[in-house]
Amino acid sequence: MKKQKWIALLLAGGKGTRLNLLTKTLVKPAVPFGGKYRIIDFALSNCRNSGIETVGILTQYRPYELHAHLGRCNDGNYYNRYGGLTILPPYQRSDSGVEWYEGTAHAVYQNIEFIEQYNPENVLVVSGDQIYKMDYSIMLKQHIETNANCTIAVVEVPWADANRFGLMRMDPTTYRITSFEEKPKKPTSNLASMGIYIFKWPILREYLRREELKEFSNRDFGKDIIPSMLSDGLQLYAYYFNNYWRDVGTIHSYWEANLDLLTSEKNIFLQDPEWRIHTAHYDEPPLYFDTQAKMYQSIVSDGCEIYGTIEHSVLFSGVKVGKGARIKNSVILPQTVIGENVWIENAVVGSQTQIMDGVIIVSKNADAHLMVVGHNEMIDPELQEFPLTNKVISVVS
């Protein structure tokens, strides 16, 4: 097979436990976002728009819905024509059973044979659970010009969130990385890894194999591969990114990122509109907006029926809002039915939830207490008991 300049590996197998009920039945990259998309659509669209013809998607946790979505995305589009979109789940390699992915680096190691058939000069490794637009070809250009063994995309994050990320220091002139620490308890830098790497493939292959021989290893890029490369004196460079980027690793950051779409300054779809975010298309009827319905600064998707009031909220496809209901500062996922005279404020409501008439789901301070309710559940005030995570109350924080 012809040698390729680069291929991409998209890591899409994480559980996303901090997203609470949203990842109860599906993997984090498959979680709906922005009214009509899935989180994975952003990384996958970046690959497509950057001209990458070969993409391997590494899946593991609850992959069914993600696989179905990817199948629809690949139906007759760019990747189908070039034959370059491949789903790479764990599989049985011997009589010992399926060899599950034990870390980000281990997932790539398990697919060395897939990579080798393309004989790439470089391998792009990206996370499938972030919201951003990036031209990876510009990052590759810097990677080649600096003769880097590894280039890491970096972004400045708020100091309060810094301990959630791999943090580094770099030479401000050359951007060469001088130190790296994975999720430190006491950060000394707020320059965070975006989990986007370009490696020279022969170098990465050697370090992946070396890691497998160690008795104790997390088999992880941030905890093992990157520190080992730095320790060995390899050339690692930072690619500085200063456009919109959100790691939606927590329910609060997911809520914030959706509500960011409601202001033109932060709406990622209005930024660089020619850099399209592609997704699968589902046949939904047009939005129905009743004569008594009201809407202010919101996104309401196809297939919705609105009889109540929507204010500063994002509603996904197929949501029904009953008469007298009020939805404010909230994200309502697909196929949810909200009864009459319901009050929802500062909340995320999971897919296919049925909220009965008169239920109140309110937090007066979303920074202190964001409400997260339902996922294929019925929320009824007449029921005597609720699971703790689905508790339906009026909260004043």
Summary of the structure (lengths in Angstrom):
residues: 397
radius of gyration: 22.2
end to end distance: 61.2
largest distance: 68.1
contacts: 1317
relative contact order: 0.12
helix: 25%
strand: 29%
